[in-house]
């Protein structure tokens, strides 16, 4: 046994420097040899590694008792039999936990996500081994090192150098015999503080496994190298009034006696419910615990503890000594059959020596009047010392809800239920919930990077191969789309209608279109109760949508029918959403601040509609039927709705599939009397929908045919539709109006799934800023945006996985070819397309400039800087193939003026 009272020689500064230089030279050599072993280990397969680990586990287990004897003989601490158990735990339990771990090469693969994970070693480890668990820790860290193809250089505690190095040699020899590279395990032969410091500070060290006292762990954390250490243990167990008292007593004493309390997870304090306090105390004493007289507390405290940075810590000779030895050294005589010393303490004095971590068979006892006070005491003990380490509870029913409450309220990484803490905390023996380990992390509570039991996954660098992947795409449309003349008659068959609410604009009321809806409902066998809102404005505002929602809430419809142009459809979509939202949020329709906050959230820009941060709640109360009466927005088949902020006049395009109608009725009868100017604006809007969705980064083989057909129909029929006079109907004119109505829906089907781009972003904001009709604002921006997108060369494309290369110029050229335009190359075809659009606009009597439509220069200049950010942040911008810079948006705006 080491003579711990031997005086140390005081060195001169020169001698200290020489010692440090010698230590540095020695550890450098060990690290350099380890680096060679690491290179060789990199070539090993999983099978080779597993064979080596198995040989080490067997060698550790075979020599467990021998090493236990050696550890006890060298240190004088603990219990031989318990050290044998710890050695077998480090060999057998740890081996069985890690033997099937994948630690070499590919360890996981997810073909759907395009993800492959490969394991690589951290590198050269520095292993700190304490005197409390000298042989088991050496075995444990050696096995983890091999399993992860790392290499390790140990610094053993001087008081356990022989036992620790013998344990390391046993598993090292077994490993080399099984094929491991030489020098993959090494250790400092002549231990010293200088040697340990030079090792942990060596720049080639990848990480430090720091298991030891607070000073050693602190040195590792300040070494300049990554460190995985543990904090002080000062675990407390609460004995609930429902606990099995006999089991609680047995577990507690088993734990405190195990290796004389040296495992850091051992209980240091027990908090007992007042109703069973006396019974617990009596049974503890009956089974060998000694209730120390209060007048002797100070003697024990003075001998066992010394002031430390964390309050008080045990003195060097005490850890792992028996209760009898401690009592005798403190000047007390313990009864012959007693071995665990009990101290009844007051929670008011937590922080006194006896409330500290003890590493010996000493146990503090506190009385709690109820569960709340018990939690308060446990929290106070952990906050004083042992933060994050472990807490425990003995309780009648393991699934008692209080267990989770207790775990939530105490700051500990391990919450042990109905088991001896010392053995339970290391995992495997009493629970499968904890990984078998002799290094127990304490999380940030204990200033650790780990909050779990250290194992193989902590000693690996995980390489992630992230393959480019195309997210699964989608096509979502209304459940039913009815078209052809008199498709309105479907309302006679629409299922599940009892109360229908109609949203329309004044024109629909004036023209008798609302009456047509009512007439269809009147023809049903079952009477349908109806109500309607008939005054939607051309650019509906949030406040108007709220008014509509309030009327819906009063009427409580099961069906919402939206009738009109884009404004009526959009206002109705938002109103219907608000109505259904109010069903689960009572009072929200009259909460101005709450509604404003809701709209701000729903208007947030997103990259993927399926992953938006704020979700629209699922609409369950109503079915939505959309009947467009203009040929432009396509709102009847899309998840979009545009609404204007009353205060800022900014238009917000809201997007969510909950805004997609369940039924669309595309009846050409409703567009035969649309004014020519509206036909022009809405037709150009539909053209933009088709063009933008075709070149969008989210376009696909499913959406592009709809877009192309819409574009062809618009160029073929928009001019004729514009010149059609309902007062003098012609077959050709009626056909043109019909084809344009279908073109609008086809374009909506395309952009509802492929989304839009910069043309709409600009129009949303300039239309709001200068009071321009949406279709006109769209037309003014259209050709400039096509010119901006239709280029090649150094182009910054919008990131989207399916959009592999920038193809906008070719896409526009393909559109030009589809409608019969000609050109020598794609660039000429883009120009031809732009000229074709300008020609169409001219035939529709449209001026494609802001200034030509009444926007004054001073108003434009005043709004310009604000518009840039608004356009960039518009929800439609992410679909644009070319990602615009703010200064490019500015230039596009200036070109429109």
Secondary structure as the mmCIF struct_conf table of DSSP 4:
data_model
#
loop_
_struct_conf.conf_type_id
_struct_conf.id
_struct_conf.beg_label_comp_id
_struct_conf.beg_label_asym_id
_struct_conf.beg_label_seq_id
_struct_conf.end_label_comp_id
_struct_conf.end_label_asym_id
_struct_conf.end_label_seq_id
TURN_TY1_P TURN_TY1_P1 UNK A 4 UNK A 5
HELX_LH_PP_P HELX_LH_PP_P1 UNK A 6 UNK A 12
HELX_RH_AL_P HELX_RH_AL_P1 UNK A 13 UNK A 41
TURN_TY1_P TURN_TY1_P2 UNK A 42 UNK A 43
HELX_RH_AL_P HELX_RH_AL_P2 UNK A 46 UNK A 62
TURN_TY1_P TURN_TY1_P3 UNK A 63 UNK A 63
HELX_RH_AL_P HELX_RH_AL_P3 UNK A 64 UNK A 75
BEND BEND1 UNK A 78 UNK A 78
HELX_RH_AL_P HELX_RH_AL_P4 UNK A 80 UNK A 88
HELX_RH_PI_P HELX_RH_PI_P1 UNK A 89 UNK A 93
HELX_RH_AL_P HELX_RH_AL_P5 UNK A 94 UNK A 98
TURN_TY1_P TURN_TY1_P4 UNK A 99 UNK A 100
BEND BEND2 UNK A 104 UNK A 104
STRN STRN1 UNK A 105 UNK A 110
TURN_TY1_P TURN_TY1_P5 UNK A 111 UNK A 114
STRN STRN2 UNK A 115 UNK A 121
STRN STRN3 UNK A 124 UNK A 129
BEND BEND3 UNK A 131 UNK A 131
TURN_TY1_P TURN_TY1_P6 UNK A 132 UNK A 133
HELX_RH_AL_P HELX_RH_AL_P6 UNK A 134 UNK A 147
TURN_TY1_P TURN_TY1_P7 UNK A 148 UNK A 149
STRN STRN4 UNK A 151 UNK A 156
HELX_RH_3T_P HELX_RH_3T_P1 UNK A 158 UNK A 160
HELX_RH_AL_P HELX_RH_AL_P7 UNK A 161 UNK A 177
TURN_TY1_P TURN_TY1_P8 UNK A 178 UNK A 179
HELX_LH_PP_P HELX_LH_PP_P2 UNK A 180 UNK A 181
TURN_TY1_P TURN_TY1_P9 UNK A 182 UNK A 183
BEND BEND4 UNK A 184 UNK A 184
STRN STRN5 UNK A 185 UNK A 187
BEND BEND5 UNK A 189 UNK A 190
HELX_RH_AL_P HELX_RH_AL_P8 UNK A 193 UNK A 201
TURN_TY1_P TURN_TY1_P10 UNK A 203 UNK A 204
STRN STRN6 UNK A 205 UNK A 210
BEND BEND6 UNK A 212 UNK A 212
HELX_RH_AL_P HELX_RH_AL_P9 UNK A 214 UNK A 221
TURN_TY1_P TURN_TY1_P11 UNK A 222 UNK A 222
BEND BEND7 UNK A 223 UNK A 225
STRN STRN7 UNK A 227 UNK A 229
STRN STRN8 UNK A 236 UNK A 239
TURN_TY1_P TURN_TY1_P12 UNK A 241 UNK A 242
BEND BEND8 UNK A 243 UNK A 243
HELX_RH_AL_P HELX_RH_AL_P10 UNK A 245 UNK A 257
HELX_RH_3T_P HELX_RH_3T_P2 UNK A 258 UNK A 261
BEND BEND9 UNK A 263 UNK A 263
TURN_TY1_P TURN_TY1_P13 UNK A 264 UNK A 265
BEND BEND10 UNK A 266 UNK A 266
BEND BEND11 UNK A 268 UNK A 268
STRN STRN9 UNK A 269 UNK A 273
HELX_RH_3T_P HELX_RH_3T_P3 UNK A 274 UNK A 276
HELX_RH_AL_P HELX_RH_AL_P11 UNK A 277 UNK A 286
TURN_TY1_P TURN_TY1_P14 UNK A 287 UNK A 288
STRN STRN10 UNK A 289 UNK A 291
HELX_RH_3T_P HELX_RH_3T_P4 UNK A 294 UNK A 296
HELX_RH_AL_P HELX_RH_AL_P12 UNK A 297 UNK A 304
STRN STRN11 UNK A 305 UNK A 308
TURN_TY1_P TURN_TY1_P15 UNK A 309 UNK A 310
STRN STRN12 UNK A 311 UNK A 314
TURN_TY1_P TURN_TY1_P16 UNK A 316 UNK A 320
HELX_RH_AL_P HELX_RH_AL_P13 UNK A 323 UNK A 329
TURN_TY1_P TURN_TY1_P17 UNK A 330 UNK A 331
TURN_TY1_P TURN_TY1_P18 UNK A 336 UNK A 337
STRN STRN13 UNK A 340 UNK A 344
HELX_RH_3T_P HELX_RH_3T_P5 UNK A 347 UNK A 349
TURN_TY1_P TURN_TY1_P19 UNK A 350 UNK A 351
BEND BEND12 UNK A 352 UNK A 352
HELX_RH_3T_P HELX_RH_3T_P6 UNK A 353 UNK A 355
BEND BEND13 UNK A 356 UNK A 356
BEND BEND14 UNK A 359 UNK A 361
STRN STRN14 UNK A 362 UNK A 368
BEND BEND15 UNK A 369 UNK A 370
HELX_RH_AL_P HELX_RH_AL_P14 UNK A 371 UNK A 384
BEND BEND16 UNK A 385 UNK A 385
TURN_TY1_P TURN_TY1_P20 UNK A 387 UNK A 387
STRN STRN15 UNK A 388 UNK A 394
BEND BEND17 UNK A 396 UNK A 396
TURN_TY1_P TURN_TY1_P21 UNK A 398 UNK A 399
HELX_RH_AL_P HELX_RH_AL_P15 UNK A 401 UNK A 409
BEND BEND18 UNK A 410 UNK A 410
STRN STRN16 UNK A 412 UNK A 417
BEND BEND19 UNK A 418 UNK A 419
HELX_RH_AL_P HELX_RH_AL_P16 UNK A 421 UNK A 424
TURN_TY1_P TURN_TY1_P22 UNK A 425 UNK A 426
BEND BEND20 UNK A 427 UNK A 430
BEND BEND21 UNK A 432 UNK A 434
BEND BEND22 UNK A 438 UNK A 438
STRN STRN17 UNK A 440 UNK A 440
TURN_TY1_P TURN_TY1_P23 UNK A 443 UNK A 443
HELX_RH_3T_P HELX_RH_3T_P7 UNK A 444 UNK A 446
TURN_TY1_P TURN_TY1_P24 UNK A 447 UNK A 447
BEND BEND23 UNK A 449 UNK A 449
BEND BEND24 UNK A 451 UNK A 452
STRN STRN18 UNK A 453 UNK A 453
HELX_RH_3T_P HELX_RH_3T_P8 UNK A 456 UNK A 459
STRN STRN19 UNK A 460 UNK A 466
HELX_LH_PP_P HELX_LH_PP_P3 UNK A 470 UNK A 472
BEND BEND25 UNK A 479 UNK A 479
STRN STRN20 UNK A 480 UNK A 483
BEND BEND26 UNK A 484 UNK A 484
TURN_TY1_P TURN_TY1_P25 UNK A 485 UNK A 486
HELX_RH_3T_P HELX_RH_3T_P9 UNK A 487 UNK A 492
TURN_TY1_P TURN_TY1_P26 UNK A 493 UNK A 493
BEND BEND27 UNK A 495 UNK A 496
BEND BEND28 UNK A 498 UNK A 498
STRN STRN21 UNK A 499 UNK A 505
HELX_RH_AL_P HELX_RH_AL_P17 UNK A 506 UNK A 510
TURN_TY1_P TURN_TY1_P27 UNK A 511 UNK A 512
HELX_RH_AL_P HELX_RH_AL_P18 UNK A 513 UNK A 522
TURN_TY1_P TURN_TY1_P28 UNK A 523 UNK A 523
BEND BEND29 UNK A 524 UNK A 526
STRN STRN22 UNK A 529 UNK A 536
TURN_TY1_P TURN_TY1_P29 UNK A 538 UNK A 539
STRN STRN23 UNK A 541 UNK A 541
HELX_RH_AL_P HELX_RH_AL_P19 UNK A 542 UNK A 555
BEND BEND30 UNK A 558 UNK A 558
STRN STRN24 UNK A 559 UNK A 564
BEND BEND31 UNK A 565 UNK A 565
HELX_RH_AL_P HELX_RH_AL_P20 UNK A 566 UNK A 584
BEND BEND32 UNK A 585 UNK A 585
TURN_TY1_P TURN_TY1_P30 UNK A 586 UNK A 587
HELX_RH_3T_P HELX_RH_3T_P10 UNK A 588 UNK A 590
HELX_RH_AL_P HELX_RH_AL_P21 UNK A 592 UNK A 602
TURN_TY1_P TURN_TY1_P31 UNK A 603 UNK A 603
BEND BEND33 UNK A 607 UNK A 607
HELX_RH_3T_P HELX_RH_3T_P11 UNK A 609 UNK A 611
BEND BEND34 UNK A 613 UNK A 614
HELX_LH_PP_P HELX_LH_PP_P4 UNK A 615 UNK A 619
BEND BEND35 UNK A 621 UNK A 621
STRN STRN25 UNK A 623 UNK A 628
BEND BEND36 UNK A 629 UNK A 632
HELX_RH_3T_P HELX_RH_3T_P12 UNK A 635 UNK A 637
BEND BEND37 UNK A 638 UNK A 639
STRN STRN26 UNK A 640 UNK A 644
TURN_TY1_P TURN_TY1_P32 UNK A 646 UNK A 648
STRN STRN27 UNK A 651 UNK A 655
HELX_RH_3T_P HELX_RH_3T_P13 UNK A 657 UNK A 659
BEND BEND38 UNK A 660 UNK A 660
BEND BEND39 UNK A 662 UNK A 662
STRN STRN28 UNK A 663 UNK A 666
HELX_RH_3T_P HELX_RH_3T_P14 UNK A 668 UNK A 671
TURN_TY1_P TURN_TY1_P33 UNK A 672 UNK A 673
HELX_RH_AL_P HELX_RH_AL_P22 UNK A 676 UNK A 695
BEND BEND40 UNK A 696 UNK A 696
TURN_TY1_P TURN_TY1_P34 UNK A 697 UNK A 698
HELX_RH_AL_P HELX_RH_AL_P23 UNK A 701 UNK A 723
HELX_RH_3T_P HELX_RH_3T_P15 UNK A 726 UNK A 728
HELX_RH_AL_P HELX_RH_AL_P24 UNK A 731 UNK A 754
HELX_RH_AL_P HELX_RH_AL_P25 UNK A 758 UNK A 770
TURN_TY1_P TURN_TY1_P35 UNK A 771 UNK A 771
HELX_RH_AL_P HELX_RH_AL_P26 UNK A 774 UNK A 789
BEND BEND41 UNK A 790 UNK A 790
BEND BEND42 UNK A 793 UNK A 794
STRN STRN29 UNK A 797 UNK A 797
HELX_LH_PP_P HELX_LH_PP_P5 UNK A 798 UNK A 799
TURN_TY1_P TURN_TY1_P36 UNK A 801 UNK A 802
BEND BEND43 UNK A 805 UNK A 805
HELX_RH_AL_P HELX_RH_AL_P27 UNK A 808 UNK A 818
TURN_TY1_P TURN_TY1_P37 UNK A 819 UNK A 820
BEND BEND44 UNK A 824 UNK A 825
HELX_RH_AL_P HELX_RH_AL_P28 UNK A 826 UNK A 843
TURN_TY1_P TURN_TY1_P38 UNK A 844 UNK A 845
BEND BEND45 UNK A 849 UNK A 850
HELX_RH_3T_P HELX_RH_3T_P16 UNK A 851 UNK A 853
TURN_TY1_P TURN_TY1_P39 UNK A 854 UNK A 854
HELX_RH_AL_P HELX_RH_AL_P29 UNK A 857 UNK A 872
TURN_TY1_P TURN_TY1_P40 UNK A 873 UNK A 873
BEND BEND46 UNK A 874 UNK A 874
TURN_TY1_P TURN_TY1_P41 UNK A 875 UNK A 876
HELX_RH_3T_P HELX_RH_3T_P17 UNK A 877 UNK A 879
BEND BEND47 UNK A 880 UNK A 881
STRN STRN30 UNK A 882 UNK A 882
HELX_RH_AL_P HELX_RH_AL_P30 UNK A 886 UNK A 896
#
